[in-house]
């Protein structure tokens, strides 16, 4: 009985918190967009592993020269930020 009350409360709380960023999986990124991102990054030497959306940007997880990167891309297919994962 308690479990049935906790889950809706957690869901409601997560939707009510404006500062919580939610990412969607690459299954929710259109195939054409995924292909464009993969092509663009491959031309720059990246091997894209996963693509998600977060905060209105596409977030690509990729490898280059054995290092992991998070690359943020806007709707105009411009890289707006990148971070190296250590």
Secondary structure, 3 states (H helix, E strand, C coil): CHHHHHHHHHHHHHHHCCCCCCEECHHHCCHHHHHHHHHHHHHCCCEEEEEEEECCEEEEEEEECCEEEEEEECCCCCEEEEEEEC
